[in-house]
Amino acid sequence: MEFQSFVSWVNDLWGQPQFNGFDLEFDQPLRELGFHGVPHKSSVFIVPTSTCLIELVETPLLIVTLSEIEIINLERVGLGQKNFDMTIVFKDFKRDVPESESEDDDSDSESLVESDDEEEEDSEEGSGEEEGKTWEELEKGDDSKEERKRRKMKAVGKS
């Protein structure tokens, strides 16, 4: 109810003559269409409005104007599933791509933050892949001798 009284107060203020030329309009969040996500480091409730996706409770705030969005990619979406991953691609391709993972518990979100930090470090140092090697050479470098022997025995056993 506090929000509605605030909206009424602001609309009354905007009705004054000095604001006539601004054509201001209050955009109300549609809480029934909101969803929980992890756009930064903690799980928050993201709410759509008619022109934006917003989260105004925890900092850093999330305000994404729909007119700036080129496409939204949804992953892990299915009937009866409550969780999904959402990636926003902006029309300005130079901007960072925000991702929001829906999570059930905080322990998973902490591991996602850690893996994001590791990816940032890898991108600063380069891709980590050595150039000029084949996939087979790269795979051999990643496996121990025991692992390669185990896979070879398993493959021989199948044939």
MODELLER restraints for C-alpha pairs under 7 A, 6 or more apart:
rsr = mdl.restraints
at = mdl.atoms
rsr.add(forms.Gaussian(group=physical.xy_distance, feature=features.Distance(at['CA:14:A'], at['CA:24:A']), mean=6.95, stdev=0.5))
rsr.add(forms.Gaussian(group=physical.xy_distance, feature=features.Distance(at['CA:27:A'], at['CA:49:A']), mean=6.43, stdev=0.5))
rsr.add(forms.Gaussian(group=physical.xy_distance, feature=features.Distance(at['CA:27:A'], at['CA:50:A']), mean=6.76, stdev=0.5))
rsr.add(forms.Gaussian(group=physical.xy_distance, feature=features.Distance(at['CA:28:A'], at['CA:49:A']), mean=5.98, stdev=0.5))
rsr.add(forms.Gaussian(group=physical.xy_distance, feature=features.Distance(at['CA:29:A'], at['CA:47:A']), mean=6.09, stdev=0.5))
rsr.add(forms.Gaussian(group=physical.xy_distance, feature=features.Distance(at['CA:29:A'], at['CA:48:A']), mean=5.86, stdev=0.5))
rsr.add(forms.Gaussian(group=physical.xy_distance, feature=features.Distance(at['CA:29:A'], at['CA:49:A']), mean=4.56, stdev=0.5))
rsr.add(forms.Gaussian(group=physical.xy_distance, feature=features.Distance(at['CA:30:A'], at['CA:47:A']), mean=6.32, stdev=0.5))
rsr.add(forms.Gaussian(group=physical.xy_distance, feature=features.Distance(at['CA:30:A'], at['CA:48:A']), mean=5.84, stdev=0.5))
rsr.add(forms.Gaussian(group=physical.xy_distance, feature=features.Distance(at['CA:30:A'], at['CA:49:A']), mean=5.73, stdev=0.5))
rsr.add(forms.Gaussian(group=physical.xy_distance, feature=features.Distance(at['CA:31:A'], at['CA:47:A']), mean=5.83, stdev=0.5))
rsr.add(forms.Gaussian(group=physical.xy_distance, feature=features.Distance(at['CA:33:A'], at['CA:47:A']), mean=6.71, stdev=0.5))
rsr.add(forms.Gaussian(group=physical.xy_distance, feature=features.Distance(at['CA:33:A'], at['CA:48:A']), mean=6.74, stdev=0.5))
rsr.add(forms.Gaussian(group=physical.xy_distance, feature=features.Distance(at['CA:34:A'], at['CA:45:A']), mean=6.59, stdev=0.5))
rsr.add(forms.Gaussian(group=physical.xy_distance, feature=features.Distance(at['CA:34:A'], at['CA:46:A']), mean=5.50, stdev=0.5))
rsr.add(forms.Gaussian(group=physical.xy_distance, feature=features.Distance(at['CA:34:A'], at['CA:47:A']), mean=4.21, stdev=0.5))
rsr.add(forms.Gaussian(group=physical.xy_distance, feature=features.Distance(at['CA:34:A'], at['CA:48:A']), mean=6.24, stdev=0.5))
rsr.add(forms.Gaussian(group=physical.xy_distance, feature=features.Distance(at['CA:35:A'], at['CA:45:A']), mean=5.58, stdev=0.5))
rsr.add(forms.Gaussian(group=physical.xy_distance, feature=features.Distance(at['CA:35:A'], at['CA:46:A']), mean=5.42, stdev=0.5))
rsr.add(forms.Gaussian(group=physical.xy_distance, feature=features.Distance(at['CA:35:A'], at['CA:47:A']), mean=6.62, stdev=0.5))
rsr.add(forms.Gaussian(group=physical.xy_distance, feature=features.Distance(at['CA:36:A'], at['CA:43:A']), mean=6.46, stdev=0.5))
rsr.add(forms.Gaussian(group=physical.xy_distance, feature=features.Distance(at['CA:36:A'], at['CA:44:A']), mean=5.47, stdev=0.5))
rsr.add(forms.Gaussian(group=physical.xy_distance, feature=features.Distance(at['CA:36:A'], at['CA:45:A']), mean=4.40, stdev=0.5))
rsr.add(forms.Gaussian(group=physical.xy_distance, feature=features.Distance(at['CA:36:A'], at['CA:46:A']), mean=5.92, stdev=0.5))
rsr.add(forms.Gaussian(group=physical.xy_distance, feature=features.Distance(at['CA:36:A'], at['CA:102:A']), mean=6.09, stdev=0.5))
rsr.add(forms.Gaussian(group=physical.xy_distance, feature=features.Distance(at['CA:37:A'], at['CA:43:A']), mean=5.34, stdev=0.5))
rsr.add(forms.Gaussian(group=physical.xy_distance, feature=features.Distance(at['CA:37:A'], at['CA:44:A']), mean=5.56, stdev=0.5))
rsr.add(forms.Gaussian(group=physical.xy_distance, feature=features.Distance(at['CA:37:A'], at['CA:45:A']), mean=6.37, stdev=0.5))
rsr.add(forms.Gaussian(group=physical.xy_distance, feature=features.Distance(at['CA:37:A'], at['CA:46:A']), mean=6.62, stdev=0.5))
rsr.add(forms.Gaussian(group=physical.xy_distance, feature=features.Distance(at['CA:37:A'], at['CA:100:A']), mean=5.28, stdev=0.5))
rsr.add(forms.Gaussian(group=physical.xy_distance, feature=features.Distance(at['CA:37:A'], at['CA:101:A']), mean=5.44, stdev=0.5))
rsr.add(forms.Gaussian(group=physical.xy_distance, feature=features.Distance(at['CA:37:A'], at['CA:102:A']), mean=4.55, stdev=0.5))
rsr.add(forms.Gaussian(group=physical.xy_distance, feature=features.Distance(at['CA:37:A'], at['CA:103:A']), mean=6.85, stdev=0.5))
rsr.add(forms.Gaussian(group=physical.xy_distance, feature=features.Distance(at['CA:38:A'], at['CA:44:A']), mean=6.21, stdev=0.5))
rsr.add(forms.Gaussian(group=physical.xy_distance, feature=features.Distance(at['CA:38:A'], at['CA:100:A']), mean=4.85, stdev=0.5))
rsr.add(forms.Gaussian(group=physical.xy_distance, feature=features.Distance(at['CA:38:A'], at['CA:101:A']), mean=5.28, stdev=0.5))
rsr.add(forms.Gaussian(group=physical.xy_distance, feature=features.Distance(at['CA:38:A'], at['CA:102:A']), mean=6.33, stdev=0.5))
rsr.add(forms.Gaussian(group=physical.xy_distance, feature=features.Distance(at['CA:39:A'], at['CA:98:A']), mean=6.58, stdev=0.5))
rsr.add(forms.Gaussian(group=physical.xy_distance, feature=features.Distance(at['CA:39:A'], at['CA:99:A']), mean=5.80, stdev=0.5))
rsr.add(forms.Gaussian(group=physical.xy_distance, feature=features.Distance(at['CA:39:A'], at['CA:100:A']), mean=4.46, stdev=0.5))
rsr.add(forms.Gaussian(group=physical.xy_distance, feature=features.Distance(at['CA:41:A'], at['CA:113:A']), mean=6.44, stdev=0.5))
rsr.add(forms.Gaussian(group=physical.xy_distance, feature=features.Distance(at['CA:45:A'], at['CA:55:A']), mean=6.47, stdev=0.5))
rsr.add(forms.Gaussian(group=physical.xy_distance, feature=features.Distance(at['CA:46:A'], at['CA:53:A']), mean=6.73, stdev=0.5))
rsr.add(forms.Gaussian(group=physical.xy_distance, feature=features.Distance(at['CA:46:A'], at['CA:54:A']), mean=5.69, stdev=0.5))
rsr.add(forms.Gaussian(group=physical.xy_distance, feature=features.Distance(at['CA:46:A'], at['CA:55:A']), mean=4.98, stdev=0.5))
rsr.add(forms.Gaussian(group=physical.xy_distance, feature=features.Distance(at['CA:47:A'], at['CA:53:A']), mean=5.77, stdev=0.5))
rsr.add(forms.Gaussian(group=physical.xy_distance, feature=features.Distance(at['CA:47:A'], at['CA:54:A']), mean=5.36, stdev=0.5))
rsr.add(forms.Gaussian(group=physical.xy_distance, feature=features.Distance(at['CA:47:A'], at['CA:55:A']), mean=6.37, stdev=0.5))
rsr.add(forms.Gaussian(group=physical.xy_distance, feature=features.Distance(at['CA:48:A'], at['CA:54:A']), mean=6.17, stdev=0.5))
rsr.add(forms.Gaussian(group=physical.xy_distance, feature=features.Distance(at['CA:51:A'], at['CA:65:A']), mean=6.00, stdev=0.5))
rsr.add(forms.Gaussian(group=physical.xy_distance, feature=features.Distance(at['CA:51:A'], at['CA:66:A']), mean=5.53, stdev=0.5))
rsr.add(forms.Gaussian(group=physical.xy_distance, feature=features.Distance(at['CA:52:A'], at['CA:63:A']), mean=6.61, stdev=0.5))
rsr.add(forms.Gaussian(group=physical.xy_distance, feature=features.Distance(at['CA:52:A'], at['CA:64:A']), mean=5.39, stdev=0.5))
rsr.add(forms.Gaussian(group=physical.xy_distance, feature=features.Distance(at['CA:52:A'], at['CA:65:A']), mean=4.36, stdev=0.5))
rsr.add(forms.Gaussian(group=physical.xy_distance, feature=features.Distance(at['CA:52:A'], at['CA:66:A']), mean=5.20, stdev=0.5))
rsr.add(forms.Gaussian(group=physical.xy_distance, feature=features.Distance(at['CA:53:A'], at['CA:63:A']), mean=5.81, stdev=0.5))
rsr.add(forms.Gaussian(group=physical.xy_distance, feature=features.Distance(at['CA:53:A'], at['CA:64:A']), mean=5.14, stdev=0.5))
rsr.add(forms.Gaussian(group=physical.xy_distance, feature=features.Distance(at['CA:53:A'], at['CA:65:A']), mean=6.58, stdev=0.5))
rsr.add(forms.Gaussian(group=physical.xy_distance, feature=features.Distance(at['CA:54:A'], at['CA:62:A']), mean=5.28, stdev=0.5))
rsr.add(forms.Gaussian(group=physical.xy_distance, feature=features.Distance(at['CA:54:A'], at['CA:63:A']), mean=4.56, stdev=0.5))
rsr.add(forms.Gaussian(group=physical.xy_distance, feature=features.Distance(at['CA:54:A'], at['CA:64:A']), mean=6.46, stdev=0.5))
rsr.add(forms.Gaussian(group=physical.xy_distance, feature=features.Distance(at['CA:55:A'], at['CA:61:A']), mean=5.82, stdev=0.5))
rsr.add(forms.Gaussian(group=physical.xy_distance, feature=features.Distance(at['CA:55:A'], at['CA:62:A']), mean=4.90, stdev=0.5))
rsr.add(forms.Gaussian(group=physical.xy_distance, feature=features.Distance(at['CA:55:A'], at['CA:63:A']), mean=6.58, stdev=0.5))
rsr.add(forms.Gaussian(group=physical.xy_distance, feature=features.Distance(at['CA:56:A'], at['CA:62:A']), mean=6.60, stdev=0.5))
rsr.add(forms.Gaussian(group=physical.xy_distance, feature=features.Distance(at['CA:68:A'], at['CA:90:A']), mean=5.73, stdev=0.5))
rsr.add(forms.Gaussian(group=physical.xy_distance, feature=features.Distance(at['CA:68:A'], at['CA:91:A']), mean=5.77, stdev=0.5))
rsr.add(forms.Gaussian(group=physical.xy_distance, feature=features.Distance(at['CA:69:A'], at['CA:88:A']), mean=6.88, stdev=0.5))
rsr.add(forms.Gaussian(group=physical.xy_distance, feature=features.Distance(at['CA:69:A'], at['CA:89:A']), mean=6.08, stdev=0.5))
rsr.add(forms.Gaussian(group=physical.xy_distance, feature=features.Distance(at['CA:69:A'], at['CA:90:A']), mean=4.38, stdev=0.5))
rsr.add(forms.Gaussian(group=physical.xy_distance, feature=features.Distance(at['CA:69:A'], at['CA:91:A']), mean=5.58, stdev=0.5))
rsr.add(forms.Gaussian(group=physical.xy_distance, feature=features.Distance(at['CA:70:A'], at['CA:89:A']), mean=5.63, stdev=0.5))
rsr.add(forms.Gaussian(group=physical.xy_distance, feature=features.Distance(at['CA:70:A'], at['CA:90:A']), mean=4.93, stdev=0.5))
rsr.add(forms.Gaussian(group=physical.xy_distance, feature=features.Distance(at['CA:70:A'], at['CA:91:A']), mean=4.65, stdev=0.5))
rsr.add(forms.Gaussian(group=physical.xy_distance, feature=features.Distance(at['CA:71:A'], at['CA:88:A']), mean=6.31, stdev=0.5))
rsr.add(forms.Gaussian(group=physical.xy_distance, feature=features.Distance(at['CA:71:A'], at['CA:89:A']), mean=5.37, stdev=0.5))
rsr.add(forms.Gaussian(group=physical.xy_distance, feature=features.Distance(at['CA:71:A'], at['CA:90:A']), mean=6.98, stdev=0.5))
rsr.add(forms.Gaussian(group=physical.xy_distance, feature=features.Distance(at['CA:72:A'], at['CA:86:A']), mean=6.76, stdev=0.5))
rsr.add(forms.Gaussian(group=physical.xy_distance, feature=features.Distance(at['CA:72:A'], at['CA:87:A']), mean=5.68, stdev=0.5))
rsr.add(forms.Gaussian(group=physical.xy_distance, feature=features.Distance(at['CA:72:A'], at['CA:88:A']), mean=4.63, stdev=0.5))
rsr.add(forms.Gaussian(group=physical.xy_distance, feature=features.Distance(at['CA:72:A'], at['CA:89:A']), mean=6.10, stdev=0.5))
rsr.add(forms.Gaussian(group=physical.xy_distance, feature=features.Distance(at['CA:73:A'], at['CA:86:A']), mean=5.66, stdev=0.5))
rsr.add(forms.Gaussian(group=physical.xy_distance, feature=features.Distance(at['CA:73:A'], at['CA:87:A']), mean=5.07, stdev=0.5))
rsr.add(forms.Gaussian(group=physical.xy_distance, feature=features.Distance(at['CA:73:A'], at['CA:88:A']), mean=6.47, stdev=0.5))
rsr.add(forms.Gaussian(group=physical.xy_distance, feature=features.Distance(at['CA:74:A'], at['CA:84:A']), mean=6.73, stdev=0.5))
rsr.add(forms.Gaussian(group=physical.xy_distance, feature=features.Distance(at['CA:74:A'], at['CA:85:A']), mean=5.63, stdev=0.5))
rsr.add(forms.Gaussian(group=physical.xy_distance, feature=features.Distance(at['CA:74:A'], at['CA:86:A']), mean=4.63, stdev=0.5))
rsr.add(forms.Gaussian(group=physical.xy_distance, feature=features.Distance(at['CA:74:A'], at['CA:87:A']), mean=6.56, stdev=0.5))
rsr.add(forms.Gaussian(group=physical.xy_distance, feature=features.Distance(at['CA:75:A'], at['CA:84:A']), mean=5.73, stdev=0.5))
rsr.add(forms.Gaussian(group=physical.xy_distance, feature=features.Distance(at['CA:75:A'], at['CA:85:A']), mean=4.95, stdev=0.5))
rsr.add(forms.Gaussian(group=physical.xy_distance, feature=features.Distance(at['CA:75:A'], at['CA:86:A']), mean=6.41, stdev=0.5))
rsr.add(forms.Gaussian(group=physical.xy_distance, feature=features.Distance(at['CA:76:A'], at['CA:84:A']), mean=4.88, stdev=0.5))
rsr.add(forms.Gaussian(group=physical.xy_distance, feature=features.Distance(at['CA:76:A'], at['CA:85:A']), mean=6.29, stdev=0.5))
rsr.add(forms.Gaussian(group=physical.xy_distance, feature=features.Distance(at['CA:77:A'], at['CA:84:A']), mean=5.33, stdev=0.5))
rsr.add(forms.Gaussian(group=physical.xy_distance, feature=features.Distance(at['CA:83:A'], at['CA:102:A']), mean=5.17, stdev=0.5))
rsr.add(forms.Gaussian(group=physical.xy_distance, feature=features.Distance(at['CA:83:A'], at['CA:103:A']), mean=6.74, stdev=0.5))
rsr.add(forms.Gaussian(group=physical.xy_distance, feature=features.Distance(at['CA:84:A'], at['CA:101:A']), mean=6.55, stdev=0.5))
rsr.add(forms.Gaussian(group=physical.xy_distance, feature=features.Distance(at['CA:84:A'], at['CA:102:A']), mean=5.60, stdev=0.5))
rsr.add(forms.Gaussian(group=physical.xy_distance, feature=features.Distance(at['CA:85:A'], at['CA:100:A']), mean=5.88, stdev=0.5))
rsr.add(forms.Gaussian(group=physical.xy_distance, feature=features.Distance(at['CA:85:A'], at['CA:101:A']), mean=4.58, stdev=0.5))
rsr.add(forms.Gaussian(group=physical.xy_distance, feature=features.Distance(at['CA:85:A'], at['CA:102:A']), mean=6.06, stdev=0.5))
rsr.add(forms.Gaussian(group=physical.xy_distance, feature=features.Distance(at['CA:86:A'], at['CA:99:A']), mean=5.71, stdev=0.5))
rsr.add(forms.Gaussian(group=physical.xy_distance, feature=features.Distance(at['CA:86:A'], at['CA:100:A']), mean=5.25, stdev=0.5))
rsr.add(forms.Gaussian(group=physical.xy_distance, feature=features.Distance(at['CA:86:A'], at['CA:101:A']), mean=6.48, stdev=0.5))
rsr.add(forms.Gaussian(group=physical.xy_distance, feature=features.Distance(at['CA:87:A'], at['CA:97:A']), mean=6.83, stdev=0.5))
rsr.add(forms.Gaussian(group=physical.xy_distance, feature=features.Distance(at['CA:87:A'], at['CA:98:A']), mean=6.04, stdev=0.5))
rsr.add(forms.Gaussian(group=physical.xy_distance, feature=features.Distance(at['CA:87:A'], at['CA:99:A']), mean=4.44, stdev=0.5))
rsr.add(forms.Gaussian(group=physical.xy_distance, feature=features.Distance(at['CA:87:A'], at['CA:100:A']), mean=6.51, stdev=0.5))
rsr.add(forms.Gaussian(group=physical.xy_distance, feature=features.Distance(at['CA:88:A'], at['CA:97:A']), mean=5.82, stdev=0.5))
rsr.add(forms.Gaussian(group=physical.xy_distance, feature=features.Distance(at['CA:88:A'], at['CA:98:A']), mean=5.72, stdev=0.5))
rsr.add(forms.Gaussian(group=physical.xy_distance, feature=features.Distance(at['CA:88:A'], at['CA:99:A']), mean=6.48, stdev=0.5))
rsr.add(forms.Gaussian(group=physical.xy_distance, feature=features.Distance(at['CA:89:A'], at['CA:97:A']), mean=5.68, stdev=0.5))
rsr.add(forms.Gaussian(group=physical.xy_distance, feature=features.Distance(at['CA:103:A'], at['CA:109:A']), mean=6.57, stdev=0.5))
rsr.add(forms.Gaussian(group=physical.xy_distance, feature=features.Distance(at['CA:122:A'], at['CA:128:A']), mean=6.75, stdev=0.5))
